Structures are given as structure tokens and as C-alpha cells.
Amino acid sequence: MTLPPRQKAFKLTERLDQPLDLYNHLPYRVAVISNLLMLDRDIAIRSSADLAPRELRVLLNIGSYMPITSADVAYQTRIDSYTVSRAVSTLNKKGYLIFEPAENNRRVKLLALTEKGIEVYRQLCDQIDQRADKLSCVLNQAEQAELFRMLALIEDRAEHLLANQAKDLQLAGETLPADQKELIRWRKKSARLLTEE
């Protein structure tokens, strides 16, 4: 396998003993790819809607899974609930979503897209599908299936590690910030969903 151009261009420093080789560091490489795939990096997607990345991700999740709670959007996207709430507020002000009461609990508000929101959702989906087609052509179907399988393993392991770190801090008597409490909740939810299968 040939080295990526950046790896050829940048040699590890000799000023430090055992510098971290970022090109062979899995979380770093996934983060770099994630940065390239951010929705607002794609000019076609960015021009489809006047929305920030968090609003784009929240709108896409609401459109794909509505009606859905804010907490479930946070779990699905792995965005903290405060950021989801801010995105929901913006989308509501723009007329892209409405709040619906849940049937079994009137205090729970479900999120659903308005006709205006559905129109933006469909435009975004078209742009995202076009980009996905262009990106996925480098993999055959078996490779793509294997990549999805491996990403699921990495996601599960990352959730497990982060939730355990948060639990360890909690057991040590530390007060956890909201995002760390969410990691524990997400892990419990994942475990519960696995037992329901």
C-alpha cells in the first residue's frame, strides 16, 4: 500500500524520543476523515440550507427518525444535549420543526419536521447521497460492509471506554459535567437496546 501524500511530506520529528505517529493512530485518522466529511465542508450541502453543522445533523436525524425526542437525537448523533437543544431552538425559529406531545407522556415533546423542514431535508439528502456515491465508489460492496462493521466495533468500544472513565470519576466522588453524565446514559441505553434484540 502506498503512503498517503501527507505522510510522505511530513516526517516524524527527531527532536523527541518516540513521537506519536499520527498516521498510525486510529482515533486520529478517524478524526481527520471526520473533519473532511463535515457537512458544512461540502459547498453543495452548505448552499442547500443556511444552517450550521449542528443544525444540519439534528435536522437530518429528525427527518430520518421523526417523531423523536431531543435526548434520542443526542444519543443518535453523539452530540451533547445542550448543543442539540440549541440546534432545535434554531430549527424551530426557522420554521423547520414543530413539537408534538408524546402519546404516553404529555410532558415529553417529540420533534417532527414541518413541510418547510421536509423540503430542506430532501435537498440535503440528495446532496448527501450524491457525495456518498462519489466517496463509496473506492470500495466494493463487501469492503463497504466490512468498513461499517468495523466502525460499529470502534464506536461501541469508544462509548464503552468513555462511559467507564466517567463512571470511575463518579465513583471517586467527582462531580461530573453534563456531557460525562450523558456518556453513562448512552452506554446504559446501548446495553439495554442490545438486550432487547
RATADA-V634689 format. One record per backbone hydrogen bond with DSSP energy under -0.5 kcal/mol. CO is the residue of the C=O (numbers start at 0). NH is the residue of the N-H. E is the energy in kcal/mol with one decimal. If there is no record, write none. Layout:
BEGIN
co={CO,CO}
nh={NH,NH}
e={E,E}
END
This chain:
BEGIN
co={3,3,4,5,8,15,15,19,20,21,23,24,25,26,27,28,29,30,31,32,33,34,37,37,38,40,41,42,43,44,44,48,51,52,53,54,55,56,57,58,59,60,61,67,68,69,70,71,72,73,73,79,80,81,82,83,84,85,86,87,88,89,90,90,91,95,97,99,104,104,107,107,109,110,110,111,113,114,115,116,117,118,119,120,121,122,123,124,125,126,127,128,129,130,131,132,134,135,139,140,141,142,143,144,145,146,147,148,149,150,151,152,153,154,155,156,157,158,159,160,161,162,163,164,165,166,167,168,169,173,176,176,177,178,179,180,181,182,183,184,185,186,187,188,189,190,191,192,193}
nh={6,7,8,9,10,17,18,21,23,24,25,28,29,30,31,32,33,34,35,36,37,37,40,41,41,42,45,46,47,47,48,50,55,56,57,58,59,60,61,62,63,64,65,110,72,73,74,75,76,77,78,83,84,85,86,87,88,89,90,91,92,93,95,96,94,113,111,109,101,107,101,109,99,66,67,97,117,118,119,120,121,122,123,124,125,126,127,128,129,130,131,132,133,134,135,136,137,138,143,144,145,146,147,148,149,150,151,152,153,154,155,156,157,158,159,160,161,162,163,164,165,166,167,168,169,170,171,173,172,175,179,180,181,182,183,184,185,186,187,188,189,190,191,192,193,194,195,196,196}
e={-0.5,-1.8,-2.2,-2.1,-0.7,-0.6,-0.5,-1.3,-1.4,-1.3,-0.6,-2.4,-2.5,-2.2,-2.3,-2.2,-2.6,-2.3,-1.9,-1.9,-0.5,-0.8,-1.8,-0.7,-0.9,-0.7,-2.8,-2.2,-0.7,-0.9,-0.8,-1.8,-2.4,-2.5,-2.3,-2.9,-2.4,-2.0,-2.6,-2.7,-2.0,-2.0,-1.7,-3.2,-1.8,-2.4,-2.2,-2.7,-2.7,-2.0,-0.9,-2.1,-2.6,-2.0,-2.2,-3.0,-2.3,-2.1,-2.8,-2.5,-2.4,-1.8,-2.9,-0.7,-1.3,-1.9,-1.9,-4.0,-0.8,-1.5,-2.1,-0.5,-2.9,-0.6,-1.6,-3.0,-2.8,-2.0,-1.8,-2.8,-2.7,-2.0,-2.7,-2.8,-2.3,-2.1,-3.0,-2.8,-2.1,-2.2,-2.7,-2.4,-1.9,-2.3,-3.1,-0.9,-1.2,-2.0,-2.6,-2.5,-2.3,-2.5,-2.4,-2.1,-2.5,-2.8,-2.1,-1.8,-2.4,-2.9,-2.5,-2.3,-2.8,-2.5,-2.4,-2.7,-2.6,-2.5,-2.3,-2.2,-2.2,-2.6,-2.5,-2.0,-2.3,-2.8,-1.5,-2.4,-1.6,-0.6,-0.7,-1.8,-2.1,-1.4,-1.5,-2.2,-3.3,-2.1,-2.3,-2.6,-2.7,-2.5,-2.5,-2.7,-2.1,-1.8,-1.3,-0.7,-0.7}
END
